[in-house]
């Protein structure tokens, strides 16, 4: 991996996705990947090696069109990020939701201890999964996935048809997120829905993916939460606060 770079906010009006072949893994990198992955699973048994879409390229086309190339991979491939000198690792492709309140704040959640990023503040969302047979990975599929993640993590029942394309982010390690904007909700409603979700999960012997949610309206409010957060979050909060001012 190269050194981390600044987070970019990408103003896309359209997003197009193109599937590409998976990368060739040199034998030594495959062995190192398996070793690092096995160590990670021993440290956190909740990790699973499920299918995921990895990013292979980003280009622009006319009229603010963002073209994202992707390939079928699994979570195990991400272990290569922690292997010095690895050449076959790929950035992540994920979706997130900007869920504002009617007073201009954004909902953020803190990842539970059993997740891949315990204690990290982030927007509701998750890694993009490859489509099944006969299905396409397109903007509509990303929108459906974002709505599902929002419901699973916060209890919000916003349908995909209500999510508007917001912007995209490219993080310091090259990972790209496609962000969707949800309609504003009263703050009490967001807290109420999350509490109902947490109660239902606990009643079934499970921990929610977010062990806490909060509403932030500025980078200072985000910093006051304490703890780490994903690299794109502070620039997105700052940008949202500026646009809402």
ROSE-4610 file (N, C-alpha, C; in Angstrom, 1 decimal, always signed):
// ROSE-4610
residu = [X/X/X/X/X/X/X/X/X/X/X/X/X/X/X/X/X/X/X/X/X/X/X/X/X/X/X/X/X/X/X/X/X/X/X/X/X/X/X/X/X/X/X/X/X/X/X/X/X/X/X/X/X/X/X/X/X/X/X/X/X/X/X/X/X/X/X/X/X/X/X/X/X/X/X/X/X/X/X/X/X/X/X/X/X/X/X/X/X/X/X/X/X/X/X/X/X/X/X/X/X/X/X/X/X/X/X/X/X/X/X/X/X/X/X/X/X/X/X/X/X/X/X/X/X/X/X/X/X/X/X/X/X/X/X/X/X/X/X/X/X/X/X/X/X/X/X/X/X/X/X/X/X/X/X/X/X/X/X/X/X/X/X/X/X/X/X/X/X/X/X/X/X/X/X/X/X/X/X/X/X/X/X/X/X/X/X/X/X/X/X/X/X/X/X/X/X/X/X/X/X/X/X/X/X/X/X/X/X/X/X/X/X/X/X/X/X/X/X/X/X/X/X/X/X/X/X/X/X/X/X/X/X/X/X/X/X/X/X/X/X/X/X/X/X/X/X/X/X/X/X/X/X/X/X/X/X/X/X/X/X/X/X/X/X/X/X/X/X/X/X/X/X/X/X/X/X/X/X/X/X/X/X/X/X/X/X/X/X/X/X/X/X/X/X/X/X/X/X/X/X/X/X/X/X/X/X/X/X/X/X/X/X/X/X/X/X/X/X/X/X/X/X/X/X/X/X/X/X/X/X/X/X/X/X/X/X/X/X/X/X/X/X/X/X/X/X/X/X/X/X/X/X/X/X/X/X/X/X/X/X/X/X/X/X/X/X/X/X/X/X/X/X/X/X/X/X/X/X/X/X/X/X/X/X/X/X/X/X/X/X/X/X/X/X/X/X/X/X/X/X/X/X/X/X/X/X/X/X/X/X/X/X/X/X/X/X/X/X/X/X/X/X/X/X/X/X/X/X/X/X/X/X/X/X/X/X/X/X/X/X/X/X/X/X/X/X/X/X/X/X/X/X/X/X/X/X/X/X/X/X/X/X/X/X/X/X/X/X/X/X/X/X/X/X/X/X/X/X/X/X/X/X/X/X/X/X/X/X/X/X/X/X/X/X/X/X/X/X/X/X/X/X/X/X/X/X/X/X/X/X/X/X/X/X/X/X/X/X/X/X/X/X/X/X/X/X/X/X/X/X/X/X/X/X/X/X/X/X/X/X/X/X/X/X/X/X/X/X/X/X/X/X/X/X/X/X/X/X/X/X/X/X/X/X/X/X/X/X/X/X/X/X/X/X/X/X/X/X/X/X/X/X/X/X/X/X/X/X/X/X/X/X/X/X/X/X/X/X/X/X/X/X/X/X/X/X/X/X/X/X/X/X/X/X/X/X/X/X/X/X/X/X/X/X/X/X/X/X/X/X/X/X/X/X/X/X/X/X/X/X/X/X/X/X/X/X/X/X/X/X/X/X/X/X/X/X/X/X/X/X/X/X/X/X/X/X/X/X/X/X/X/X/X/X/X/X/X/X/X/X/X/X/X/X/X/X/X/X/X/X/X/X/X/X/X/X/X/X/X/X/X/X/X/X/X/X/X/X/X/X/X/X/X/X/X/X/X/X/X/X/X/X/X/X/X/X/X/X/X/X/X/X/X/X]
num = [1/1/1/2/2/2/3/3/3/4/4/4/5/5/5/6/6/6/7/7/7/8/8/8/9/9/9/10/10/10/11/11/11/12/12/12/13/13/13/14/14/14/15/15/15/16/16/16/17/17/17/18/18/18/19/19/19/20/20/20/21/21/21/22/22/22/23/23/23/24/24/24/25/25/25/26/26/26/27/27/27/28/28/28/29/29/29/30/30/30/31/31/31/32/32/32/33/33/33/34/34/34/35/35/35/36/36/36/37/37/37/38/38/38/39/39/39/40/40/40/41/41/41/42/42/42/43/43/43/44/44/44/45/45/45/46/46/46/47/47/47/48/48/48/49/49/49/50/50/50/51/51/51/52/52/52/53/53/53/54/54/54/55/55/55/56/56/56/57/57/57/58/58/58/59/59/59/60/60/60/61/61/61/62/62/62/63/63/63/64/64/64/65/65/65/66/66/66/67/67/67/68/68/68/69/69/69/70/70/70/71/71/71/72/72/72/73/73/73/74/74/74/75/75/75/76/76/76/77/77/77/78/78/78/79/79/79/80/80/80/81/81/81/82/82/82/83/83/83/84/84/84/85/85/85/86/86/86/87/87/87/88/88/88/89/89/89/90/90/90/91/91/91/92/92/92/93/93/93/94/94/94/95/95/95/96/96/96/97/97/97/98/98/98/99/99/99/100/100/100/101/101/101/102/102/102/103/103/103/104/104/104/105/105/105/106/106/106/107/107/107/108/108/108/109/109/109/110/110/110/111/111/111/112/112/112/113/113/113/114/114/114/115/115/115/116/116/116/117/117/117/118/118/118/119/119/119/120/120/120/121/121/121/122/122/122/123/123/123/124/124/124/125/125/125/126/126/126/127/127/127/128/128/128/129/129/129/130/130/130/131/131/131/132/132/132/133/133/133/134/134/134/135/135/135/136/136/136/137/137/137/138/138/138/139/139/139/140/140/140/141/141/141/142/142/142/143/143/143/144/144/144/145/145/145/146/146/146/147/147/147/148/148/148/149/149/149/150/150/150/151/151/151/152/152/152/153/153/153/154/154/154/155/155/155/156/156/156/157/157/157/158/158/158/159/159/159/160/160/160/161/161/161/162/162/162/163/163/163/164/164/164/165/165/165/166/166/166/167/167/167/168/168/168/169/169/169/170/170/170/171/171/171/172/172/172/173/173/173/174/174/174/175/175/175/176/176/176/177/177/177/178/178/178/179/179/179/180/180/180/181/181/181/182/182/182/183/183/183/184/184/184/185/185/185/186/186/186/187/187/187/188/188/188/189/189/189/190/190/190/191/191/191/192/192/192/193/193/193/194/194/194/195/195/195/196/196/196/197/197/197/198/198/198/199/199/199/200/200/200/201/201/201/202/202/202/203/203/203/204/204/204/205/205/205/206/206/206/207/207/207/208/208/208/209/209/209/210/210/210/211/211/211/212/212/212/213/213/213/214/214/214/215/215/215/216/216/216/217/217/217/218/218/218/219/219/219/220/220/220/221/221/221/222/222/222/223/223/223/224/224/224/225/225/225/226/226/226/227/227/227/228/228/228/229/229/229/230/230/230/231/231/231/232/232/232/233/233/233/234/234/234/235/235/235/236/236/236/237/237/237/238/238/238/239/239/239/240/240/240/241/241/241/242/242/242/243/243/243/244/244/244/245/245/245]
x = [+0.8/+0.0/+0.9/+0.4/+1.0/+0.5/+1.1/+0.7/-0.7/-1.4/-2.8/-2.8/-3.9/-4.1/-5.3/-5.5/-6.7/-8.0/-9.0/-10.4/-10.9/-11.4/-12.0/-13.6/-14.2/-15.7/-15.9/-16.6/-16.8/-18.3/-18.4/-19.8/-20.3/-20.9/-21.4/-22.9/-23.4/-24.8/-25.3/-24.4/-24.8/-23.7/-24.0/-23.1/-23.3/-22.3/-22.4/-21.3/-21.7/-20.8/-20.5/-19.3/-18.8/-18.1/-18.5/-17.8/-16.5/-15.5/-14.2/-13.7/-12.8/-12.3/-11.6/-11.6/-10.8/-9.3/-8.6/-7.1/-6.5/-5.3/-4.4/-3.7/-3.7/-3.1/-1.8/-0.6/+0.6/+0.6/+1.2/+1.1/+1.5/+2.6/+3.1/+2.1/+1.4/+0.4/-0.8/-1.2/-2.3/-2.1/-0.8/-0.5/-0.5/+0.1/+0.1/-1.3/-2.2/-3.6/-4.3/-4.1/-4.8/-4.3/-3.0/-2.4/-3.0/-3.0/-3.5/-5.0/-5.8/-7.2/-7.5/-6.8/-7.0/-6.7/-5.6/-5.3/-6.5/-7.0/-8.1/-9.4/-9.7/-10.8/-10.6/-9.4/-9.2/-9.4/-9.0/-9.2/-10.7/-11.4/-12.8/-13.6/-14.1/-14.8/-16.0/-16.5/-17.7/-17.4/-16.2/-15.8/-16.2/-16.6/-17.0/-16.5/-16.2/-15.6/-16.6/-17.6/-18.7/-18.3/-19.2/-18.9/-19.0/-18.2/-18.2/-17.7/-18.1/-17.7/-16.5/-15.4/-14.2/-14.0/-13.4/-13.2/-11.9/-12.1/-10.9/-10.6/-11.4/-11.1/-12.2/-11.8/-12.7/-12.3/-13.3/-13.1/-14.3/-14.2/-15.3/-15.7/-17.0/-17.4/-18.2/-18.7/-19.3/-20.5/-20.7/-21.8/-21.8/-20.6/-20.5/-20.9/-20.6/-20.9/-19.7/-19.9/-18.9/-19.0/-17.9/-17.8/-17.0/-17.6/-16.9/-16.7/-15.5/-15.2/-15.1/-15.6/-15.6/-15.4/-15.1/-14.9/-15.5/-15.7/-16.2/-15.0/-15.2/-14.1/-14.8/-14.0/-14.5/-13.8/-14.4/-13.8/-12.3/-12.0/-10.6/-9.6/-10.0/-9.0/-8.6/-9.4/-9.1/-7.9/-7.6/-6.5/-5.2/-5.1/-3.9/-3.5/-4.5/-4.1/-3.1/-3.1/-2.1/-0.9/-0.7/+0.5/+1.5/+2.6/+3.5/+4.0/+3.9/+4.3/+3.3/+2.2/+1.2/+0.7/+0.5/+0.2/-1.2/-1.8/-3.1/-4.3/-4.1/-5.2/-6.0/-7.3/-8.2/-9.0/-9.3/-10.1/-11.5/-12.2/-13.6/-14.6/-15.8/-16.9/-18.0/-18.6/-19.6/-20.7/-21.8/-22.8/-23.1/-23.5/-23.9/-25.1/-25.7/-26.9/-26.7/-27.0/-27.1/-28.5/-28.7/-30.0/-30.1/-30.7/-30.7/-32.0/-31.9/-33.0/-33.6/-34.8/-35.4/-34.8/-33.8/-33.1/-31.7/-31.4/-30.1/-29.0/-29.2/-28.1/-28.1/-27.0/-26.9/-26.8/-27.4/-27.4/-26.1/-25.3/-24.2/-24.3/-23.6/-23.7/-22.3/-22.2/-20.9/-21.0/-20.0/-20.0/-19.8/-20.6/-20.6/-19.3/-18.9/-17.7/-17.5/-18.6/-18.4/-18.2/-18.3/-18.2/-16.7/-16.5/-15.1/-14.4/-15.1/-14.5/-15.1/-14.9/-15.5/-15.2/-16.2/-16.1/-15.9/-16.0/-15.8/-17.1/-17.1/-18.3/-18.4/-19.6/-19.8/-21.2/-21.5/-22.8/-23.4/-24.8/-25.4/-25.0/-24.6/-24.2/-23.4/-22.8/-22.1/-21.5/-20.6/-20.0/-21.0/-20.7/-21.6/-21.4/-22.5/-22.4/-22.6/-21.9/-22.1/-23.6/-24.1/-25.5/-25.6/-26.8/-27.0/-27.1/-27.3/-27.5/-28.7/-28.4/-29.5/-29.7/-29.0/-29.1/-28.0/-28.2/-27.2/-26.8/-25.5/-25.1/-25.1/-26.1/-26.3/-26.7/-27.0/-27.4/-28.6/-29.6/-30.8/-30.5/-29.6/-29.1/-28.4/-27.6/-26.9/-27.9/-28.9/-30.0/-30.7/-31.1/-31.8/-30.9/-29.6/-28.7/-28.6/-28.5/-28.4/-29.6/-30.8/-32.0/-32.1/-31.6/-31.6/-30.6/-29.4/-28.5/-29.0/-29.7/-30.3/-31.3/-32.1/-33.1/-32.5/-31.5/-30.9/-30.1/-29.5/-28.6/-29.3/-30.4/-31.1/-32.5/-33.2/-34.6/-35.4/-34.8/-35.6/-36.2/-37.4/-38.1/-38.2/-37.2/-37.2/-37.0/-37.8/-37.7/-36.7/-36.2/-35.1/-35.6/-36.9/-37.3/-37.2/-37.1/-37.0/-35.5/-34.6/-33.2/-32.6/-32.1/-31.5/-30.0/-29.4/-28.0/-27.4/-26.5/-25.9/-24.6/-23.5/-22.2/-21.5/-20.2/-19.4/-18.1/-17.5/-16.3/-15.2/-13.9/-12.8/-11.9/-11.7/-11.0/-9.5/-8.8/-7.3/-6.7/-7.4/-6.8/-7.4/-8.2/-8.8/-10.2/-10.7/-12.1/-13.1/-14.1/-15.1/-16.5/-17.1/-18.5/-19.4/-20.6/-21.7/-22.7/-22.9/-23.8/-25.1/-26.2/-27.6/-28.2/-29.0/-29.6/-31.1/-31.4/-32.7/-33.5/-34.9/-35.7/-35.4/-35.5/-35.4/-36.4/-36.0/-36.9/-36.8/-37.8/-37.6/-36.6/-35.8/-34.8/-35.5/-36.6/-37.2/-37.6/-38.0/-38.4/-37.2/-36.0/-34.9/-34.4/-34.4/-34.1/-35.1/-36.3/-37.4/-37.3/-37.0/-36.9/-35.6/-34.5/-33.3/-33.6/-34.2/-34.5/-35.3/-36.3/-37.2/-36.4/-35.5/-34.6/-33.7/-33.0/-32.1/-32.9/-34.1/-34.9/-35.2/-35.6/-35.9/-34.7/-33.5/-32.3/-31.9/-32.0/-31.6/-32.5/-33.8/-34.8/-34.5/-33.8/-33.4/-32.0/-31.4/-30.1/-29.0/-29.2/-28.2/-27.9/-26.7/-26.3/-26.6/-27.1/-27.3/-25.9/-25.9/-24.6/-24.1/-25.0/-24.6/-24.9/-23.9/-24.3/-24.7/-24.6/-25.0/-25.2/-26.2/-26.3/-26.3/-26.0/-25.9/-26.3/-26.6/-26.9/-25.8/-25.2/-24.2/-24.5/-24.1/-24.4/-23.2/-22.0/-20.7/-19.6/-18.4/-17.2/-16.9/-17.2/-16.9/-17.8/-19.1/-20.0/-19.5/-19.0/-18.5/-17.3/-16.4/-15.2/-15.6/-16.7/-17.1/-17.6/-17.9/-18.4/-17.3/-16.0/-14.9/-14.8/-13.7/-13.5/-13.2/-12.7/-12.3/-13.6/-13.4/-14.4/-13.8/-14.7/-14.2/-13.6/-12.7/-11.9/-12.8/-13.9/-14.7/-15.7/-15.9/-17.0/-16.9/-15.7/-15.5/-15.7/-15.1/-15.3/-16.8/-17.5/-18.9/-19.7/-19.5/-20.2/-20.0/-18.7/-18.4/-19.1/-19.1/-19.7/-21.3/-21.9/-23.3/-23.7/-22.9/-23.2/-23.1/-22.1/-21.9/-23.1/-23.6/-24.7/-26.0/-26.1/-27.3/-27.3/-26.1/-26.1/-26.8]
y = [-1.2/+0.0/+1.2/+2.3/+3.6/+4.3/+5.5/+6.3/+6.8/+7.1/+7.5/+8.9/+9.2/+10.5/+11.2/+12.4/+13.1/+12.6/+12.6/+12.2/+13.1/+12.6/+13.4/+13.3/+14.4/+14.4/+14.5/+13.6/+13.5/+13.9/+14.9/+15.4/+14.8/+13.7/+12.9/+13.1/+13.3/+13.3/+12.0/+11.1/+9.8/+8.8/+7.6/+6.6/+5.4/+4.9/+3.7/+2.7/+1.4/+0.4/-0.6/-1.1/-2.0/-3.2/-4.4/-5.5/-5.9/-6.2/-6.6/-7.9/-8.6/-9.8/-9.7/-10.7/-10.6/-10.5/-10.0/-9.9/-11.3/-11.4/-12.5/-12.4/-13.4/-13.3/-14.1/-13.5/-14.2/-15.2/-16.4/-17.4/-16.9/-16.1/-15.6/-14.6/-13.9/-12.9/-13.7/-14.8/-15.6/-16.2/-16.7/-17.3/-16.3/-15.1/-14.0/-13.6/-13.4/-13.1/-14.0/-15.3/-16.4/-16.3/-16.1/-16.0/-14.8/-13.7/-12.5/-12.6/-13.2/-13.3/-14.3/-15.4/-16.4/-15.7/-14.9/-14.2/-13.2/-12.6/-11.6/-12.4/-13.5/-14.3/-14.8/-15.2/-15.7/-14.6/-13.3/-12.2/-11.7/-12.0/-11.6/-12.7/-13.7/-14.8/-14.4/-13.2/-12.7/-12.4/-12.3/-12.0/-13.2/-12.9/-14.0/-13.6/-14.7/-14.5/-14.5/-13.6/-13.5/-12.8/-12.8/-12.2/-10.6/-9.9/-8.5/-8.0/-6.8/-6.1/-5.2/-5.5/-4.7/-3.7/-2.6/-1.5/-1.8/-1.7/-1.9/-0.7/+0.3/+1.5/+2.6/+3.9/+5.0/+6.0/+6.3/+7.3/+8.2/+9.2/+10.2/+10.1/+10.3/+10.5/+11.8/+12.2/+13.5/+13.8/+15.0/+15.5/+14.9/+14.9/+14.6/+13.1/+12.2/+10.8/+10.1/+9.4/+8.6/+7.2/+6.6/+5.2/+4.4/+3.5/+2.6/+1.2/+0.8/-0.6/-1.5/-2.7/-3.5/-5.0/-5.8/-7.2/-8.0/-9.2/-10.1/-10.6/-10.4/-10.8/-11.3/-11.4/-11.8/-10.9/-10.9/-10.1/-10.5/-11.7/-12.2/-11.4/-10.9/-10.1/-8.9/-8.3/-7.1/-7.3/-8.5/-8.8/-8.4/-8.3/-7.9/-6.5/-5.7/-4.3/-4.2/-5.3/-5.3/-6.1/-6.5/-7.2/-6.2/-5.9/-4.9/-5.4/-4.5/-4.8/-5.5/-5.8/-6.5/-5.7/-6.3/-5.6/-5.9/-7.0/-7.4/-7.0/-6.2/-5.8/-4.7/-4.6/-3.7/-2.9/-1.7/-0.8/-1.3/-0.9/-1.3/-0.4/-0.9/-0.2/-0.3/+0.8/+0.7/+1.8/+1.6/+2.6/+3.2/+4.4/+5.0/+5.9/+6.2/+7.1/+8.3/+9.5/+10.7/+10.9/+10.6/+10.7/+12.0/+13.1/+14.3/+14.4/+15.2/+15.6/+16.8/+17.2/+18.4/+19.7/+19.5/+20.7/+20.8/+19.9/+20.0/+19.2/+18.3/+17.4/+16.1/+15.3/+14.0/+12.9/+11.8/+10.6/+9.9/+9.5/+8.7/+7.6/+6.5/+5.4/+4.9/+4.3/+3.7/+2.2/+1.6/+0.2/-0.6/-1.6/-2.5/-3.2/-3.7/-4.4/-5.7/-6.3/-7.6/-7.3/-6.1/-5.8/-5.7/-5.5/-5.4/-4.1/-3.1/-1.8/-1.4/-2.1/-1.8/-0.4/+0.3/+1.6/+2.8/+2.5/+3.5/+4.2/+5.5/+6.2/+6.3/+6.2/+6.2/+6.5/+6.7/+6.8/+5.4/+5.3/+4.0/+3.5/+2.3/+1.8/+0.5/+0.1/-1.1/-1.4/-2.5/-2.9/-3.4/-3.1/-3.6/-5.0/-5.8/-7.2/-7.4/-8.4/-8.7/-9.2/-8.9/-9.3/-10.8/-11.4/-12.8/-13.0/-14.3/-14.6/-13.8/-13.2/-12.5/-11.1/-10.7/-9.3/-8.4/-7.1/-6.2/-5.4/-5.0/-4.1/-2.7/-1.9/-0.6/+0.4/+1.6/+2.6/+2.2/+1.6/+1.1/+0.1/-0.8/-1.9/-1.3/-0.3/+0.4/+1.1/+1.7/+2.4/+1.4/+0.3/-0.8/-1.2/-1.4/-1.9/-0.8/+0.5/+1.5/+1.6/+1.4/+1.4/+0.3/-0.9/-2.1/-1.9/-1.3/-1.0/+0.0/+1.0/+2.0/+1.4/+0.5/-0.2/-1.1/-1.9/-2.9/-2.3/-1.1/-0.5/+0.6/+1.2/+2.2/+2.0/+1.1/+0.9/+1.8/+2.7/+3.6/+2.8/+3.1/+2.4/+3.2/+3.9/+4.7/+3.8/+3.8/+3.0/+3.5/+2.6/+3.0/+4.1/+4.2/+5.2/+6.6/+6.7/+8.0/+8.5/+7.6/+8.0/+8.6/+9.8/+10.5/+10.4/+10.3/+10.3/+11.6/+11.4/+12.6/+12.9/+12.2/+12.4/+11.1/+11.1/+9.9/+10.4/+9.5/+9.8/+8.8/+9.3/+8.4/+8.6/+7.6/+7.7/+7.6/+7.7/+7.7/+6.5/+5.3/+4.1/+3.8/+4.7/+4.5/+3.9/+3.5/+3.0/+4.1/+3.7/+4.6/+4.3/+5.3/+5.2/+6.0/+5.4/+6.1/+6.5/+7.8/+8.3/+8.7/+8.3/+8.7/+9.5/+10.5/+11.4/+11.0/+10.8/+10.4/+11.7/+11.6/+12.7/+13.0/+14.3/+14.7/+14.0/+13.7/+13.1/+13.9/+14.0/+14.5/+13.7/+14.4/+13.7/+12.7/+13.0/+12.0/+10.7/+10.9/+9.7/+8.8/+9.4/+8.6/+7.8/+8.5/+7.8/+6.8/+7.0/+6.1/+4.8/+5.0/+3.8/+3.0/+3.7/+2.9/+2.2/+2.8/+2.1/+0.9/+1.0/-0.2/-1.3/-0.9/-1.9/-2.6/-1.8/-2.3/-3.3/-2.9/-3.8/-5.1/-5.1/-6.3/-7.2/-6.6/-7.4/-8.0/-7.2/-7.8/-8.9/-8.8/-9.8/-11.1/-11.0/-12.2/-12.7/-12.1/-12.5/-12.0/-10.9/-10.3/-8.9/-8.4/-7.1/-6.3/-5.1/-4.3/-3.9/-3.7/-3.3/-2.0/-1.0/+0.2/+0.0/+0.2/+0.2/+1.5/+2.6/+3.9/+4.7/+5.6/+6.6/+8.0/+8.9/+10.3/+11.2/+12.5/+13.4/+14.5/+14.8/+15.8/+16.8/+18.1/+19.2/+19.9/+19.5/+20.2/+19.2/+19.5/+18.7/+18.8/+19.9/+20.0/+19.1/+18.9/+18.0/+16.6/+16.3/+15.0/+14.7/+15.6/+15.4/+15.2/+15.9/+15.8/+14.4/+13.6/+12.2/+11.3/+11.6/+10.8/+9.5/+8.9/+7.7/+7.9/+6.9/+7.0/+7.1/+7.6/+7.6/+7.3/+6.9/+6.6/+7.9/+7.7/+8.9/+9.9/+9.4/+10.3/+11.1/+10.7/+11.2/+12.7/+13.2/+14.6/+15.5/+15.1/+16.0/+16.0/+14.9/+14.8/+15.7/+15.6/+16.4/+17.9/+18.2/+19.6/+20.1/+19.3/+19.7/+19.8/+18.9/+18.9/+20.2/+20.5/+21.7/+22.9/+23.0/+24.2/+24.3/+23.2/+23.3/+23.7/+23.3/+23.5/+24.9/+25.6/+26.9/+28.0]
z = [+0.0/+0.0/+0.0/-0.6/-0.6/+0.6/+0.9/+2.0/+1.8/+2.9/+2.9/+2.3/+1.5/+1.0/+1.5/+1.2/+1.7/+1.2/+1.9/+1.5/+0.4/-0.6/-1.7/-1.6/-1.9/-2.1/-3.5/-4.1/-5.6/-5.9/-6.7/-7.0/-8.3/-8.1/-9.2/-9.4/-10.6/-10.9/-11.4/-11.9/-12.3/-11.9/-11.6/-11.3/-12.2/-12.9/-13.7/-13.2/-13.1/-12.6/-13.7/-13.7/-14.7/-14.0/-14.3/-13.7/-14.4/-13.7/-14.3/-13.7/-14.4/-13.8/-12.5/-11.6/-10.4/-10.6/-9.6/-9.8/-9.6/-10.2/-10.1/-8.7/-7.9/-6.6/-6.7/-6.5/-6.4/-5.3/-5.4/-4.4/-3.0/-3.0/-1.7/-1.0/-1.9/-1.3/-0.8/-1.5/-1.1/+0.3/+0.4/+1.7/+2.8/+2.5/+3.5/+3.9/+2.8/+3.0/+4.0/+3.7/+4.5/+6.0/+6.1/+7.5/+8.3/+7.6/+8.3/+8.6/+7.6/+7.8/+9.0/+9.0/+10.1/+11.5/+11.5/+12.8/+13.2/+12.2/+12.4/+12.9/+12.4/+12.8/+14.2/+14.6/+15.9/+16.9/+16.5/+17.4/+17.5/+16.4/+16.3/+15.6/+16.3/+15.6/+14.8/+15.0/+14.3/+12.8/+12.5/+11.1/+10.2/+9.0/+8.1/+6.7/+5.9/+4.6/+3.5/+3.6/+2.6/+1.4/+0.3/-0.9/-0.8/-1.5/-1.5/-2.9/-3.2/-4.4/-4.1/-4.8/-4.5/-5.7/-5.4/-6.4/-7.3/-8.6/-9.5/-10.2/-10.2/-11.0/-10.8/-11.0/-11.0/-12.1/-12.9/-14.0/-14.1/-14.8/-15.1/-16.5/-16.8/-18.2/-18.2/-19.4/-19.6/-18.6/-18.3/-17.5/-16.1/-15.5/-14.1/-13.8/-14.8/-14.6/-14.0/-12.9/-12.2/-12.7/-13.1/-13.6/-12.6/-11.9/-10.9/-11.5/-11.6/-12.0/-10.7/-10.8/-9.6/-10.0/-9.0/-9.2/-8.0/-8.3/-7.2/-6.4/-5.0/-4.1/-2.8/-1.8/-0.5/+0.6/+1.8/+2.8/+3.1/+2.8/+3.1/+2.3/+1.1/+0.3/+1.0/+1.9/+2.6/+3.5/+3.9/+4.8/+4.1/+2.8/+2.1/+2.4/+2.9/+3.2/+4.3/+5.1/+6.3/+6.0/+4.7/+4.3/+3.6/+4.2/+3.6/+2.2/+1.2/-0.1/-1.0/-0.5/-1.3/-2.4/-3.6/-4.8/-5.3/-4.8/-5.3/-4.5/-3.4/-2.6/-3.4/-3.0/-3.7/-2.7/-3.1/-2.2/-2.1/-1.1/-0.9/-1.7/-1.9/-2.5/-1.5/-1.1/+0.0/-0.3/+0.4/+0.3/+1.8/+1.9/+3.1/+2.9/+4.0/+4.0/+4.8/+4.2/+5.0/+5.5/+6.8/+7.3/+8.2/+7.6/+8.4/+9.3/+10.3/+11.1/+10.5/+10.9/+10.4/+10.9/+11.9/+12.3/+11.7/+10.8/+10.0/+10.6/+11.5/+12.0/+11.2/+11.3/+10.7/+11.7/+11.4/+12.2/+12.0/+13.0/+12.9/+14.0/+13.7/+14.7/+15.0/+16.2/+16.7/+16.5/+15.8/+15.5/+16.8/+16.9/+18.1/+18.2/+19.4/+19.6/+18.7/+18.3/+17.5/+16.0/+15.6/+14.2/+13.8/+12.5/+11.9/+12.4/+12.8/+13.2/+14.5/+15.6/+16.9/+17.4/+17.8/+18.4/+17.4/+16.1/+15.1/+14.7/+14.7/+14.3/+12.8/+12.2/+10.8/+10.5/+9.2/+8.7/+8.6/+8.6/+8.3/+6.9/+6.8/+5.5/+5.6/+4.5/+4.5/+3.1/+3.1/+1.9/+0.9/-0.4/-1.5/-1.7/-1.9/-2.2/-3.7/-4.3/-5.7/-6.0/-7.2/-7.5/-7.7/-7.6/-7.9/-9.4/-9.8/-11.2/-11.8/-13.0/-13.7/-13.2/-12.2/-11.6/-12.0/-12.0/-12.3/-11.1/-11.0/-10.0/-10.6/-10.3/-10.9/-9.8/-10.1/-9.1/-8.3/-9.0/-8.3/-7.3/-7.6/-6.7/-5.5/-5.7/-4.6/-3.7/-4.3/-3.6/-2.7/-3.2/-2.4/-1.2/-1.5/-0.5/+0.6/+0.2/+1.2/+2.1/+1.5/+2.3/+3.3/+2.8/+3.7/+4.9/+4.6/+5.7/+6.7/+6.2/+7.1/+8.0/+7.5/+8.3/+9.3/+8.9/+9.7/+10.9/+10.6/+11.6/+12.5/+12.0/+12.7/+13.0/+12.3/+12.4/+11.5/+10.8/+9.9/+8.7/+8.3/+7.3/+6.0/+5.7/+4.4/+3.3/+2.3/+1.1/+0.1/-0.7/-1.6/-2.6/-2.9/-3.8/-3.2/-1.9/-1.2/-1.1/-1.5/-1.3/-2.6/-2.5/-3.6/-3.6/-4.8/-4.9/-4.4/-3.4/-2.8/-3.4/-2.9/-3.5/-3.2/-3.7/-3.5/-2.7/-2.0/-1.3/-1.7/-1.8/-2.0/-0.8/+0.0/+1.2/+1.0/+2.2/+2.1/+1.5/+1.7/+1.1/-0.3/-0.8/-2.2/-2.2/-1.0/-0.9/-1.3/-2.0/-2.5/-1.9/-1.5/-1.0/-1.8/-2.1/-2.8/-1.7/-1.5/-0.4/-0.9/-0.2/-0.6/+0.5/+0.1/+1.0/+1.3/+2.5/+3.0/+3.3/+3.3/+3.7/+5.2/+5.6/+7.0/+7.9/+9.1/+10.1/+11.4/+12.2/+13.5/+14.4/+15.2/+16.0/+16.9/+17.5/+18.4/+17.7/+16.4/+15.6/+15.4/+15.0/+14.8/+16.1/+17.2/+18.4/+18.8/+18.6/+18.9/+18.1/+16.8/+15.9/+16.3/+16.6/+17.0/+18.3/+19.2/+20.5/+20.3/+19.4/+19.1/+18.4/+17.5/+16.9/+17.9/+18.8/+19.8/+20.7/+21.1/+22.0/+21.3/+20.0/+19.3/+19.1/+18.8/+18.7/+20.0/+21.1/+22.4/+22.8/+22.5/+22.9/+22.2/+21.0/+20.2/+20.5/+21.5/+21.9/+21.0/+20.3/+19.4/+19.8/+19.5/+19.7/+18.4/+18.5/+17.3/+16.7/+15.3/+14.7/+15.2/+15.6/+16.2/+17.7/+18.6/+20.0/+20.5/+19.7/+20.1/+18.8/+18.8/+17.7/+18.3/+17.4/+17.8/+16.7/+16.9/+15.9/+16.0/+14.8/+14.8/+13.7/+14.0/+13.1/+12.6/+13.1/+12.8/+13.1/+12.6/+12.9/+14.4/+15.1/+16.5/+17.3/+16.9/+17.5/+17.3/+16.1/+15.9/+16.8/+16.9/+17.7/+19.2/+19.6/+21.0/+21.4/+20.4/+20.6/+21.2/+20.9/+21.3/+20.5/+20.5/+19.8/+18.3/+17.6/+16.2/+15.3/+14.1/+13.1/+11.7/+10.8/+9.4/+8.8/+7.9/+7.4/+6.7/+6.0/+5.2/+6.1/+7.3/+8.1/+8.4/+8.8/+9.2/+7.9/+6.8/+5.6/+5.2/+5.3/+4.9/+5.8/+7.1/+8.1/+7.9/+7.6/+7.3/+6.1/+5.0/+3.8/+4.0/+4.7/+4.9/+5.7/+6.8/+7.6/+6.7/+5.8/+5.0/+4.1/+3.5/+2.5/+3.3/+4.5/+5.3/+5.9/+5.9/+6.5/+5.8]
